[in-house]
Amino acid sequence: MTKILVADDELHILMLTAMLFEEMNMDVLTATDGNMAIEMAKEHHPDLIITDIMMPFKTGFEVCRDIRKDPALADTPIMIISALGDEYNKITGFEGGADDFVTKPFNVEELKARAKALLQRRASRDATLTSESSPLPTHDTGVAELDASLNGGLPVASNILLVGPLGVGKSEFCRRFIAKGLMQSESCVWLALDDNPKQIRDSLSRRLPRDVWAYEESNHMRLVDAYSWAGFSHQDEERYAVTGSLELGQLSGLIADASADIGHTIHQKAGGRRVVDSISSLLIHFELPVVQRFLTQIARNSLAFGGVTTLFVIEEGTVSDQVLNNVTYIMDGVLEFKREADDFFIRTKTMKWVPFQHTWQAYV
């Protein structure tokens, strides 16, 4: 039976949260202060820890840090639930090791969904680690040096943020990533926000044994065109294109329709790859909370769709550090890019679930 530890010094919240998970046939442990939460975690090894921030003896931040320091508990998923939902506390929580942050008062169904997502990811990872001969499933990137530093590539179903200034190779990396997937008969979606769809197709075609249109006709590739909106033009040949003013609700619908065509649904679970380039324009045109909800919606279905790995591109310097931090904590990993003279470099800044080498890798 799934075991959950809930820590909160507000007894009515503690009991409410416990009841929610007991109704889901889960074994619920409760703690009313930080010290008790850590002691119970060490004794019972729960599958998920849910903690408040402001508690006696130790805060939820300290609980996170202590759990992460304990080798026997270090990989336990942790969710913070708190009324202190401002940016500072969210960032502090994620930096301390939290995997998710829910603000009080919370929506019951959203809380259940977030908890299920953390538990599913933990179960998926554990299933791959039960045998030492079975490595964690990965999507190779097409950059051999990076794949080697990540023990095979990006974790399947991960959401990865690509960060760096303009002209440092982020778009090239995305094209390699998608081309590699298509050559392996994987289902791929490209959301074009800052790149011309024609240029994307031309670039992909140069890397593939067949023209990219052939992969679209065989239902292995879909391109969603939001670039035409930014360029104030409409491409009649695009099946999935934003028309009129850009609304994220409309864009979400286009992505869902295009994805369903190639099996990216909770029923077909085709798995595969996605690219979202570049979210900088969304952050410039829309309020941060709106964009966060949009990105979170995409990120959360990565596992449910059978293991879809998604690259999100952001241009360094186009948004504030605070906005960048808010986007970062949605992600499972961050890749940094830089250029020195004519050479391009990439490195893994952060990556959940898998070990990695934090060194710059040159790539062409």
C-alpha positions as CSV (number, residue, x, y, z in Angstrom):
1,M,0.0,0.0,0.0
2,T,1.2,3.5,-0.9
3,K,2.4,5.3,2.2
4,I,2.2,9.1,2.6
5,L,3.5,11.3,5.4
6,V,1.6,14.5,6.0
7,A,3.2,17.2,8.3
8,D,1.2,20.3,9.4
9,D,0.7,22.0,12.8
10,E,-2.8,23.1,11.8
11,L,-4.9,20.1,12.9
12,H,-7.9,20.8,10.7
13,I,-5.6,21.0,7.6
14,L,-3.7,17.9,8.8
15,M,-6.9,15.9,9.2
16,L,-8.5,17.1,5.9
17,T,-5.4,16.2,3.9
18,A,-5.1,12.8,5.7
19,M,-8.7,12.0,4.9
20,L,-8.3,12.8,1.2
21,F,-5.5,10.3,0.8
22,E,-7.2,7.7,3.0
23,E,-10.2,7.8,0.7
24,M,-7.7,6.9,-2.1
25,N,-6.8,3.7,-0.1
26,M,-3.4,5.1,0.9
27,D,-1.7,4.5,4.3
28,V,-1.4,8.0,5.8
29,L,1.1,9.0,8.6
30,T,0.7,12.4,10.3
31,A,3.1,14.7,12.1
32,T,2.5,18.0,13.8
33,D,6.0,19.5,13.8
34,G,9.2,19.3,11.8
35,N,11.2,17.1,14.1
36,M,8.3,14.6,14.2
37,A,8.1,14.6,10.4
38,I,11.8,13.8,10.0
39,E,11.7,11.0,12.7
40,M,8.6,9.4,11.1
41,A,10.2,9.6,7.7
42,K,13.3,7.8,8.9
43,E,11.2,5.1,10.6
44,H,8.6,4.5,8.0
45,H,10.2,5.5,4.6
46,P,7.0,6.9,3.0
47,D,6.5,7.0,-0.7
48,L,5.6,10.7,-0.6
49,I,6.1,13.5,2.0
50,I,3.7,16.5,2.2
51,T,4.7,19.3,4.5
52,D,3.7,22.7,5.6
53,I,6.4,25.5,6.0
54,M,5.7,27.1,9.3
55,M,5.8,24.4,12.0
56,P,7.3,24.1,15.5
57,F,11.0,23.0,15.9
58,K,11.8,22.8,12.2
59,T,10.2,24.4,9.2
60,G,9.2,22.6,6.1
61,F,12.3,24.0,4.4
62,E,14.5,22.4,7.0
63,V,12.5,19.1,6.7
64,C,13.3,19.1,2.9
65,R,17.0,19.8,3.5
66,D,17.3,17.1,6.2
67,I,15.4,14.5,4.0
68,R,17.7,15.2,1.1
69,K,20.8,14.8,3.2
70,D,19.7,11.3,4.3
71,P,20.9,8.7,1.7
72,A,18.0,6.4,2.6
73,L,15.4,9.1,2.0
74,A,17.1,11.4,-0.5
75,D,15.0,10.5,-3.5
76,T,11.6,10.6,-1.7
77,P,9.2,13.0,-3.5
78,I,8.3,16.0,-1.3
79,M,5.4,18.4,-1.8
80,I,5.1,21.6,0.2
81,I,1.6,22.9,1.0
82,S,1.6,26.4,2.5
83,A,-0.3,29.7,2.6
84,L,3.1,31.4,2.0
85,G,2.8,31.1,-1.8
86,D,4.9,34.1,-2.8
87,E,7.8,33.7,-5.2
88,Y,10.5,33.8,-2.5
89,N,9.0,30.9,-0.5
90,K,8.4,28.9,-3.6
91,I,11.9,29.3,-4.8
92,T,13.3,28.6,-1.3
93,G,11.3,25.4,-1.2
94,F,12.5,24.2,-4.6
95,E,16.1,25.1,-3.8
96,G,15.7,23.1,-0.6
97,G,14.7,20.0,-2.5
98,A,10.9,20.2,-2.8
99,D,9.4,18.6,-6.0
100,D,6.1,20.6,-5.9
101,F,4.5,23.5,-4.1
102,V,0.8,23.9,-3.5
103,T,-0.7,27.1,-2.1
104,K,-3.3,27.1,0.6
105,P,-6.3,27.2,0.2
106,F,-5.9,24.3,-2.3
107,N,-8.2,22.7,-4.8
108,V,-8.8,19.1,-3.6
109,E,-8.7,17.6,-7.1
110,E,-5.6,19.5,-8.0
111,L,-3.8,18.3,-4.9
112,K,-4.8,14.7,-5.6
113,A,-3.6,15.0,-9.2
114,R,-0.2,16.5,-8.2
115,A,0.3,13.8,-5.6
116,K,-0.5,11.1,-8.1
117,A,2.0,12.6,-10.6
118,L,4.8,12.5,-8.1
119,L,3.9,9.0,-7.1
120,Q,3.7,7.8,-10.7
121,R,7.1,9.3,-11.5
122,R,8.6,7.6,-8.4
123,A,7.0,4.3,-9.3
124,S,8.2,4.6,-12.9
125,R,11.8,5.3,-11.8
126,D,11.8,2.6,-9.2
127,A,10.6,0.0,-11.8
128,T,13.6,0.8,-14.0
129,L,16.0,0.5,-11.0
130,T,14.9,-2.8,-9.7
131,S,17.5,-4.5,-11.8
132,E,21.1,-3.1,-12.0
133,S,21.2,-4.4,-15.6
134,S,18.2,-2.2,-16.6
135,P,19.4,1.4,-17.0
136,L,17.0,4.4,-16.5
137,P,15.2,4.9,-19.9
138,T,16.5,7.9,-21.8
139,H,16.1,9.8,-25.0
140,D,19.4,10.3,-26.8
141,T,19.9,13.9,-27.8
142,G,22.1,13.6,-30.9
143,V,25.0,15.2,-29.0
144,A,27.2,12.3,-28.0
145,E,29.2,14.2,-25.4
146,L,26.1,15.3,-23.5
147,D,24.5,11.8,-23.7
148,A,27.6,10.3,-22.2
149,S,27.6,12.8,-19.3
150,L,24.0,11.9,-18.7
151,N,24.5,8.1,-18.8
152,G,22.6,7.7,-22.1
153,G,20.6,10.9,-22.6
154,L,17.7,12.9,-21.2
155,P,15.4,10.9,-18.9
156,V,12.2,9.7,-20.7
157,A,9.2,11.9,-19.7
158,S,11.4,14.7,-18.4
159,N,10.8,18.4,-19.0
160,I,14.0,20.2,-19.8
161,L,14.6,24.0,-20.0
162,L,17.3,25.2,-22.5
163,V,18.8,28.5,-21.3
164,G,21.3,30.8,-23.1
165,P,21.6,34.0,-25.1
166,L,20.7,34.2,-28.8
167,G,23.1,32.4,-31.2
168,V,24.5,29.8,-28.8
169,G,23.1,26.7,-30.4
170,K,19.8,26.1,-28.7
171,S,17.8,25.8,-31.9
172,E,20.4,23.5,-33.4
173,F,20.2,21.2,-30.3
174,C,16.4,21.1,-30.7
175,R,16.6,20.1,-34.3
176,R,19.1,17.3,-33.6
177,F,16.8,16.1,-30.8
178,I,13.7,15.9,-33.0
179,A,15.6,14.5,-36.0
180,K,17.1,11.8,-33.8
181,G,13.6,10.8,-32.6
182,L,12.1,10.7,-36.1
183,M,14.9,8.5,-37.3
184,Q,14.0,6.1,-34.5
185,S,10.3,6.2,-35.5
186,E,9.3,8.2,-32.4
187,S,6.3,10.5,-32.4
188,C,7.4,14.2,-32.3
189,V,5.6,17.6,-31.9
190,W,7.2,21.0,-32.5
191,L,5.5,24.1,-31.2
192,A,6.9,26.9,-33.3
193,L,6.7,30.3,-31.5
194,D,9.9,32.1,-32.5
195,D,11.0,30.0,-35.5
196,N,9.5,30.0,-39.0
197,P,7.9,26.6,-39.7
198,K,9.4,26.5,-43.2
199,Q,12.9,27.0,-41.8
200,I,12.3,24.3,-39.1
201,R,11.2,21.8,-41.8
202,D,14.1,22.7,-44.1
203,S,16.6,22.3,-41.3
204,L,15.1,19.0,-40.1
205,S,14.9,17.6,-43.7
206,R,18.7,18.2,-44.1
207,R,19.2,15.9,-41.1
208,L,16.8,13.2,-42.1
209,P,17.0,10.4,-44.8
210,R,13.6,11.7,-46.1
211,D,11.9,15.0,-46.3
212,V,10.2,15.9,-43.1
213,W,6.8,16.0,-44.8
214,A,7.1,12.3,-45.2
215,Y,7.2,11.9,-41.4
216,E,4.1,14.2,-41.1
217,E,2.3,12.1,-43.7
218,S,3.1,8.9,-41.8
219,N,1.8,10.5,-38.5
220,H,5.2,10.6,-36.8
221,M,5.5,14.4,-36.8
222,R,3.3,17.4,-36.1
223,L,4.1,21.1,-36.2
224,V,2.0,23.7,-34.4
225,D,2.4,27.1,-36.0
226,A,2.2,30.0,-33.6
227,Y,5.0,31.8,-35.4
228,S,2.7,33.1,-38.1
229,W,0.8,35.0,-35.4
230,A,4.0,36.7,-34.2
231,G,4.8,37.6,-37.8
232,F,1.3,38.8,-38.5
233,S,0.8,36.4,-41.4
234,H,-1.1,33.2,-42.0
235,Q,0.3,30.1,-43.6
236,D,-2.6,28.4,-45.4
237,E,-0.7,25.1,-45.7
238,E,-0.4,24.8,-41.9
239,R,-3.0,22.4,-40.5
240,Y,-2.4,23.5,-36.9
241,A,-1.9,27.3,-36.9
242,V,-3.0,30.1,-34.7
243,T,-5.5,32.4,-36.4
244,G,-6.4,35.9,-35.2
245,S,-5.1,37.1,-31.9
246,L,-3.1,34.6,-29.9
247,E,-4.9,33.1,-26.9
248,L,-3.3,30.4,-24.8
249,G,-6.5,28.5,-24.6
250,Q,-6.7,28.3,-28.4
251,L,-3.0,27.3,-28.5
252,S,-3.6,24.5,-26.0
253,G,-6.4,23.2,-28.1
254,L,-4.2,23.1,-31.2
255,I,-1.4,21.3,-29.3
256,A,-3.9,18.8,-28.0
257,D,-5.3,18.1,-31.5
258,A,-1.9,17.8,-33.1
259,S,-0.7,15.6,-30.3
260,A,-3.7,13.3,-30.6
261,D,-2.9,12.7,-34.3
262,I,0.3,11.0,-33.4
263,G,-0.7,9.1,-30.2
264,H,0.3,11.6,-27.5
265,T,-2.8,10.9,-25.4
266,I,-3.5,9.1,-22.1
267,H,-5.1,6.3,-24.0
268,Q,-2.6,5.7,-26.8
269,K,0.5,6.6,-24.8
270,A,2.8,6.6,-27.9
271,G,5.6,8.5,-26.1
272,G,8.2,10.5,-28.0
273,R,9.6,14.0,-28.1
274,R,8.4,17.6,-28.1
275,V,10.0,21.0,-28.5
276,V,8.5,24.3,-27.4
277,D,10.4,27.2,-28.9
278,S,10.7,29.8,-27.5
279,I,8.7,30.6,-24.4
280,S,10.3,34.0,-24.2
281,S,7.7,35.5,-26.5
282,L,4.9,34.1,-24.3
283,L,6.5,35.6,-21.2
284,I,6.7,39.0,-22.9
285,H,3.1,39.0,-24.1
286,F,1.3,37.4,-21.2
287,E,1.3,37.6,-17.4
288,L,3.6,35.1,-15.7
289,P,0.8,33.1,-13.9
290,V,-1.0,32.6,-17.2
291,V,2.2,31.3,-18.9
292,Q,3.1,29.1,-15.9
293,R,-0.3,27.4,-16.1
294,F,0.1,26.8,-19.8
295,L,3.6,25.4,-19.4
296,T,2.6,23.3,-16.4
297,Q,-0.3,21.8,-18.4
298,I,2.2,20.7,-21.1
299,A,4.8,19.4,-18.5
300,R,2.3,17.4,-16.5
301,N,1.1,15.2,-19.4
302,S,4.7,14.0,-20.2
303,L,4.4,10.8,-18.2
304,A,0.7,10.2,-18.9
305,F,1.3,10.3,-22.7
306,G,3.6,7.3,-22.5
307,G,6.9,9.1,-21.7
308,V,7.2,12.3,-23.8
309,T,10.4,14.2,-23.3
310,T,9.9,18.0,-23.8
311,L,12.5,20.7,-24.5
312,F,11.4,24.3,-23.6
313,V,13.6,27.1,-25.0
314,I,14.1,30.4,-23.3
315,E,16.4,33.3,-24.4
316,E,18.6,34.5,-21.6
317,G,18.3,38.2,-21.0
318,T,14.7,38.5,-22.3
319,V,13.1,38.0,-18.9
320,S,14.1,38.8,-15.3
321,D,15.9,36.4,-13.1
322,Q,12.8,36.1,-11.0
323,V,10.7,35.1,-14.0
324,L,13.4,32.6,-15.0
325,N,13.4,31.1,-11.6
326,N,9.6,30.7,-11.7
327,V,9.8,28.8,-15.0
328,T,12.8,26.7,-13.8
329,Y,10.9,25.1,-10.9
330,I,8.4,23.6,-13.3
331,M,11.2,21.7,-15.0
332,D,12.9,18.4,-14.3
333,G,16.3,19.7,-15.6
334,V,18.1,22.7,-17.1
335,L,20.7,22.7,-19.9
336,E,22.9,25.8,-20.3
337,F,24.4,27.0,-23.6
338,K,27.2,29.4,-24.4
339,R,29.5,30.3,-27.3
340,E,33.2,31.2,-27.2
341,A,34.5,32.4,-30.6
342,D,33.3,29.9,-33.1
343,D,32.8,27.1,-30.6
344,F,29.5,26.1,-28.9
345,F,29.2,24.6,-25.4
346,I,26.5,22.9,-23.4
347,R,26.3,21.7,-19.8
348,T,23.8,20.2,-17.4
349,K,23.0,22.7,-14.7
350,T,20.3,20.6,-12.9
351,M,18.7,17.3,-13.5
352,K,16.3,15.4,-11.2
353,W,16.3,11.6,-10.9
354,V,19.6,10.9,-12.6
355,P,23.3,11.7,-11.9
356,F,25.1,14.0,-14.3
357,Q,28.4,15.7,-15.0
358,H,28.4,19.4,-14.4
359,T,31.0,20.3,-17.0
360,W,30.9,22.2,-20.2
361,Q,30.8,20.0,-23.3
362,A,31.9,21.3,-26.7
363,Y,29.6,20.4,-29.6
364,V,29.2,21.3,-33.3
